Amino acid sequence: MSEAISEPVIALGRGARSLRRLLREPLGAFGLFLVVAVIGAAVFADLLASADPSRISPRDRFMPPGAEHLLGTDQLGRDLFSRVLHGGRIALTVALGSTGVSLLIGIALGLISGYGPRWLDNVLILLFDAIKSFPTVMLALAFVTLFGPSLTAVVVVVIIINVPGYARIIRTQTIALKNAEFVTAAQSMGASTARILRVHVLPNVIGPILILASMDIPVVIAIEAGMSFLGLGVRPPTPSWGAILNDGFASIRESVWIVVAGGIPIILTTLGFTFLGETLRDVFDPRLKAR
């Protein structure tokens, strides 16, 4: 009973120490602040912005930032502040959801490829290389052509793009641990393959891939924004940062505020997750920071 209680306490203590080390790094603390601010703004968008992000008001079109509209309005008179906050929901939903699914599939395939028979490893490596050979834009165009522009198409494209990278990293680390003494000892004691992978291999390979996934989130947000900018992502009038940029590009002569409103959240989100991911990498592997 005492061992069962002590394990969560030890894990909590390690997490607290890691958080303190993270907050001691200026870039890490700044990145964490930006990430929390972006997520909080998306979660509480309805409370922070009372205006309907899809409400059209032609009389208010191209209004500059002011007390009534903090970021101004677009070509249809829609409140940009509300559209930016609600667009953050779309961006984070796609980024966190697709990255999580990609991570789970990549970990499973990587473990199977690294620990399984040689022929299966060769087949999976060939599959990973074939997928990575497709340009992202061409893959997105293919899915949009088959299924039409939608949020689902964006998520599927992101998952297909990210899985091979995660799987390859897990595969490499699994091969390195495959002949380790503790794995060999577990095999000699009759442990099943599933138990060896779950108990002995996975805990030793999961850390770096989680840090990499946190640094991939801004890349996924950029992909979603890019596809929406090109008209391949979410459909109007759903607010999206990429759609806002598209509106601003089309109306740049009338108002520059639309482009600013669509670009700033992408920049801040990218900086936040990048700083946070790099600091987490340094915290959990000080040798990288020393180099």
HUTAVEN-V515581 format. One record per backbone hydrogen bond with DSSP energy under -0.5 kcal/mol. NH is the residue of the N-H (numbers start at 1). CO is the residue of the C=O. Records with the same first field share a line. If there is no record, write none. Layout:
NH=CO, CO
This chain:
5=1
6=2
7=3
8=4
9=5
10=6
11=7
12=8
13=9
14=10
15=11
16=12
17=13
18=14
19=15
20=16
21=17
22=18
23=19
24=20
25=21, 22
26=24
29=25
30=26
31=27
32=28
33=29
34=30
35=31
36=32
37=33
38=34
39=35
40=36
41=37
42=38
43=39
44=40
45=42
47=44
48=44
49=45
55=52
57=76
60=57
61=58
62=74
63=60
66=69
72=69
73=63
74=78
77=74
80=72
81=72
83=79
84=80
85=81
86=82
87=83
88=84
89=85
90=86
91=87
92=88
93=89
94=90
95=91
96=92
97=92, 93
98=94
99=95
100=96
101=97
102=98
103=99
104=100
105=101
106=102
107=103
108=104
109=105
110=106
111=107
112=108
113=109
114=110
115=111
116=112
121=117
122=118
123=119
124=120
125=121
126=122
127=123
128=124
129=125
130=126
131=127
132=128
133=129
134=131
139=135
140=136
141=137
142=138
143=139
144=140
145=141
146=142
147=143
148=144
150=232
154=150
155=151
156=152
157=153
158=154
159=155
160=156
161=157
162=158
163=159
164=160
166=162
167=163
168=164
169=165
170=166
171=167
172=168
173=169
174=170
175=171
176=172
177=173
178=174
179=175
180=177
184=180
185=181
186=182
187=183
188=184
189=185
190=187
191=186
196=192
197=193
198=194
199=195
200=195, 196
201=196
202=197
204=201
205=201, 202
206=202
209=205
210=206
211=207
212=208
213=209
214=210
215=211
216=212
217=213
220=216
221=217
222=218
223=219
224=220
225=221
226=222
227=223
228=224
229=225
230=226
231=228
232=227
233=227
238=235
244=240
245=241
246=242
247=243
248=244
249=245
250=246
251=247
252=249
254=251
255=251
260=256
261=257
262=258
263=259
264=260
265=261
266=262
267=263
268=264
269=265
270=266
271=267
272=268
273=269
274=270
275=271
276=272
277=273
278=274
279=275
280=276
281=277
282=278
283=279
284=280
285=281
288=285
289=285
290=286
291=287
